[in-house]
Amino acid sequence: MATAQVKHHDYHLVDPSPWPIVGSISAFIMAVGAILWMHHMTAAAPIVFGIGVIGVLYTMASWWTDVIREAQYKGDHTRVVQISHRYGMILFIASEVMFFVAWFWAFFNSALFPADPVHATREALFGGVWPPKGIETFDPWHLPLLNTLLLLTSGTTVTWAHHALLENDRRGLKYGLILTIILGATFTCVQAYEYSHAAFSFAGNIYGATFFMATGFHGFHVLVGTIFLIVCLARAYAGHFTPTQHLGFEFAAWYWHFVDVVWLFLFISIYVWGHGAETMAHGAH
């Protein structure tokens, strides 16, 4: 019986797992709670939302634990399996790129054609200029520039951690990860402070909607990436990762560099170009 269960191939046939259905139910509960909360439909909405969040976090922790166990202790992630994982991560990041393309498209579609005759209401809503009349944009050379420097520096520190791991420098790996996590958390705090001092809101204007959707989703990705790196740091302290076997860390680094690159486009497009458009519009008037 034991002989019949011996694996004679390099592929990984995953065991039955409860986490996909548990995660789906938790995400649904979280979404319902968020909708009820935003529409002030019941006083229990925050509780429903909280239950969903706890379920999602529990699913993440449990599922990641199972994957780590498969990779670190069961030896299921062979070289052949790792190739498939790499393709999967590349396709995932490509899908994330297209996700952000949608928000850039929405921003530039409005910004480049504020008086488009095909969209009859645009000139009335925007005043024929971009940003729309009455919108006071952020100065890109203050907090946005600080966040840009934070993320660029974090890209350097995560690369340092990666090279330290390749040289089997465990101390450098840990220090690089710690610095990257601190920089990522600082970015999130600065962005929250910036949002609290915005001179425009999400509702009621296309500029606010496109600004907060694009930069807000990027902020969410920074938060996810920071959690990803925290898991890698915990694994590093647990003795995981070797110079030849560290796919989990490599994917975290890929994801973090993706976040860096997207921010550069956001900074140049929405902050610098958008602020410059406002300055020119005021100068013309």
Buried (B, 14 or more C-beta within 10 A) or exposed (E): EEEEEEEEEEEBEEEEEEBEEBBEBBBEBBEBBBEBBEEEEEEEBEEBBBBBBEBBEBBBEBBBEBBBEBBBEEEBBBEEBBEEBBEEBEEBBEEBEEEBEEBBEBBBEBBEBBEBEEBEEBBEBBBEBBBBBEBEBBEBEEBBBBBBEBBEBBBBBBBBBBEBBEEEBBEBBBBBBBBBBBBBBBBBEBBEEBBEEBEBEBEEBBBBBBBBBBBBBBBEBBBEBBBBBBBBBEBBEEEBBEEEBBBBBBBBBBBBBBBBEBBEBBBEBBBBBBBEBBEEBEEEE
